[in-house]
Amino acid sequence: MNNKFDALKDDDSGDHDQDNGSPKDSEKEKTEDEEKDQNTTKRKPVVPGAGEHPLQYNYTFWYSRRTPGRPASTQSYEQNIKQIGSFASVEQFWRFYSHMIRPGDLTGHSDFHLFKEGIKPMWEDDANKSGGKWIIRLRKGLASRCWENLILAMLGEQFMVGEEICGAVVSVRFQEDIISIWNKTASDQATTARIRDTLRRVLNLPPNTIMEYKTHTDSIKAWEDFHGLVNASGGR
């Protein structure tokens, strides 16, 4: 693990592994206030505080939840993604993270997204549209630890692929959980291979773990094909 995270984790993370429920009420209220601010004023870029340990990039936490089985349009999906907040330093990260529910304690069809500031967790975003993601399906009970290991590796620049990393997602589902890491250039096989190997190492995955790489172009096509079938059948 990156040294600056090791040095701060015990002091700043608090008892975050014991949190329960969905994102705390205070976080929800904060998110609502931030959304109002976004509509009225331009958000100021976050900067490290005095004496804090700056990250190489600024990042933003997002949260989304939807009703399963209900096809969503791109517009409704974008509206459903709620911005939790942005941070620029190790200390600012822990302030958010220590108050957030762990993925393993989420219910229903929920997602946490952690992306570089300015990149929306959507296939169509300019930074994402030519890229793809590594996908790992997890049995229940593993999501919280894998998510923490993944995002600490990402924030600590352990993937060593320059600006290729866009963000990471943990998706909580009824039968399984899914984590993924997104990169900018799907056609760069050397980079995607390095991301795969680093992901296997930081998550300590067994050798037989299935890892799938999917381009966002393929994801968009599959989504459009599915909605075409739904519309053609008159279903919802």
C-alpha positions in Angstrom: 0.0 0.0 0.0 1.2 3.5 -0.6 3.1 4.9 2.4 1.1 8.1 2.8 -2.1 6.0 3.2 -0.5 3.6 5.6 0.7 6.5 7.8 -2.7 8.1 8.0 -5.2 5.2 7.9 -5.2 4.4 11.6 -5.5 8.0 12.7 -8.0 9.3 10.1 -10.2 6.4 9.1 -11.9 6.0 12.5 -14.3 3.1 12.9 -15.6 3.2 9.3 -15.8 -0.6 9.0 -18.6 -0.5 11.6 -20.9 1.9 9.7 -24.4 0.6 8.9 -27.2 1.5 6.6 -27.2 3.6 3.4 -25.1 6.8 3.1 -25.7 8.7 6.4 -28.3 11.3 6.7 -25.7 14.0 7.1 -24.1 12.9 3.9 -27.4 12.9 2.1 -28.2 16.4 3.3 -24.7 17.5 2.3 -25.2 16.0 -1.1 -28.5 17.8 -1.6 -26.9 21.1 -0.6 -24.0 20.5 -3.0 -26.4 19.7 -5.8 -28.2 23.0 -5.2 -24.8 24.8 -5.2 -24.0 23.2 -8.5 -27.1 24.6 -10.1 -26.5 28.2 -8.9 -22.8 28.7 -8.8 -19.7 27.2 -10.5 -18.0 24.7 -8.1 -14.6 25.8 -7.0 -11.8 23.3 -7.6 -10.8 21.5 -4.4 -7.2 22.1 -3.2 -5.2 20.4 -0.4 -5.3 22.1 2.9 -2.3 23.4 4.8 0.0 20.5 5.8 -2.1 17.9 4.0 -0.7 15.2 1.6 -1.8 16.1 -1.9 -2.9 13.4 -4.4 -1.6 13.4 -7.9 -5.2 14.0 -9.2 -8.4 15.3 -7.7 -11.2 12.8 -7.4 -15.0 12.8 -6.9 -17.2 10.2 -5.1 -20.6 9.5 -6.7 -23.5 7.3 -5.6 -26.4 5.9 -7.7 -29.3 3.6 -7.0 -32.1 2.4 -9.3 -35.0 0.0 -9.4 -33.9 -3.2 -11.0 -35.7 -4.3 -14.1 -36.6 -0.8 -15.2 -34.6 0.2 -18.3 -33.1 3.6 -17.9 -32.4 6.1 -20.6 -29.0 7.8 -20.7 -30.7 11.0 -19.4 -32.4 9.3 -16.5 -29.2 7.5 -15.6 -27.3 10.7 -15.5 -29.9 12.3 -13.3 -29.8 9.4 -11.0 -26.1 9.7 -10.3 -25.6 11.8 -7.1 -22.3 13.6 -6.5 -21.1 13.0 -2.9 -18.1 15.3 -3.0 -14.5 15.9 -4.3 -11.2 15.8 -2.6 -7.5 16.7 -3.4 -5.6 15.1 -0.5 -5.3 12.0 1.5 -6.9 13.7 4.5 -9.8 14.9 2.5 -10.4 11.4 1.1 -10.6 9.9 4.6 -13.0 12.6 5.7 -15.4 11.4 3.1 -14.7 7.7 3.2 -14.9 7.4 7.0 -18.5 8.6 6.9 -19.6 6.5 4.0 -21.4 3.2 4.2 -19.3 0.2 3.1 -20.5 -1.5 -0.1 -21.1 -4.8 1.7 -23.7 -3.0 3.8 -25.6 -1.5 0.9 -28.9 -3.0 -0.1 -30.7 -3.3 -3.4 -29.3 -2.1 -6.7 -26.6 0.4 -5.7 -23.3 1.7 -7.0 -20.4 3.8 -5.6 -18.2 5.5 -8.2 -14.8 7.1 -7.6 -13.6 9.0 -10.7 -11.1 11.7 -11.4 -12.6 15.1 -10.9 -14.2 16.3 -14.2 -15.0 12.8 -15.5 -18.6 11.6 -15.1 -19.0 7.9 -14.5 -20.7 7.4 -17.8 -19.6 5.6 -21.0 -20.4 8.6 -23.1 -18.1 11.0 -21.2 -15.3 12.3 -23.5 -12.6 10.8 -21.2 -14.3 7.4 -21.2 -15.8 6.9 -24.7 -12.7 5.3 -26.3 -12.0 3.2 -23.2 -13.2 0.2 -21.4 -13.2 -1.5 -18.0 -11.9 -4.6 -16.2 -14.8 -6.4 -14.5 -14.6 -8.8 -11.6 -17.7 -10.5 -10.2 -17.5 -11.2 -6.5 -19.4 -13.5 -4.2 -21.2 -11.7 -1.4 -19.1 -10.6 1.5 -16.0 -9.5 -0.4 -17.1 -6.2 -1.9 -16.1 -3.9 1.0 -12.5 -5.1 1.3 -11.9 -5.4 -2.4 -13.3 -1.9 -3.0 -11.1 -0.4 -0.3 -8.0 -2.1 -1.7 -8.9 -1.0 -5.2 -9.4 2.7 -4.5 -6.4 3.0 -2.3 -4.3 1.4 -5.1 -5.8 3.8 -7.6 -5.3 6.9 -5.4 -1.8 5.8 -4.6 -0.9 5.5 -8.3 0.0 1.8 -8.0 -1.2 1.0 -11.6 1.6 3.0 -13.1 -0.1 3.7 -16.4 0.1 7.5 -16.5 -3.2 9.2 -17.1 -5.0 6.1 -18.3 -7.1 5.4 -15.2 -10.5 7.2 -15.2 -12.1 5.7 -12.2 -13.5 2.7 -10.4 -17.0 1.4 -9.6 -18.5 -1.1 -7.1 -21.9 -2.4 -8.0 -24.0 -4.1 -5.4 -26.5 -6.6 -6.7 -28.8 -9.2 -5.2 -26.8 -12.3 -6.0 -23.3 -10.9 -6.4 -21.3 -7.7 -6.3 -19.1 -6.3 -9.2 -16.1 -4.1 -9.1 -14.5 -2.5 -12.2 -11.8 -0.1 -13.1 -12.1 2.1 -16.1 -9.4 3.3 -18.4 -9.2 5.8 -21.3 -7.8 3.7 -24.2 -9.3 0.3 -24.9 -7.1 -0.3 -27.9 -3.9 0.0 -25.8 -3.4 -3.7 -25.0 -0.1 -3.2 -23.1 -1.8 -0.8 -20.8 -4.9 -2.9 -20.2 -2.7 -5.9 -19.5 -0.7 -3.9 -16.9 -4.0 -2.8 -15.3 -5.2 -6.4 -15.2 -2.0 -7.6 -13.6 -1.9 -4.8 -11.0 -5.6 -5.4 -10.2 -4.9 -9.1 -9.6 -2.0 -8.2 -7.3 -3.7 -5.5 -5.2 -6.8 -7.6 -4.7 -4.8 -10.7 -4.1 -7.0 -12.6 -6.5 -6.8 -16.4 -6.8 -5.1 -17.5 -10.1 -8.4 -18.9 -11.5 -10.4 -15.6 -11.0 -12.3 -14.7 -14.1 -11.5 -11.1 -15.2 -13.4 -9.7 -18.2 -12.4 -6.6 -20.2 -15.3 -4.8 -21.9 -15.0 -1.8 -24.1 -17.5 1.0 -23.5 -18.4 0.9 -27.2 -19.5 -2.7 -26.7 -21.4 -1.7 -23.5 -23.3 1.0 -25.4 -24.1 -1.3 -28.3 -25.5 -4.0 -25.9 -27.5 -1.4 -24.1 -29.0 0.0 -27.4 -29.7 -3.6 -28.6 -31.5 -4.4 -25.4 -33.6 -1.3 -25.4 -34.4 -1.9 -29.1 -35.8 -5.3 -28.2 -37.8 -3.9 -25.3 -39.3 -1.2 -27.5 -40.1 -3.6 -30.3 -41.9 -5.9 -27.9 -43.8 -3.1 -26.2 -42.3 -4.0 -22.9 -40.8 -1.8 -20.2 
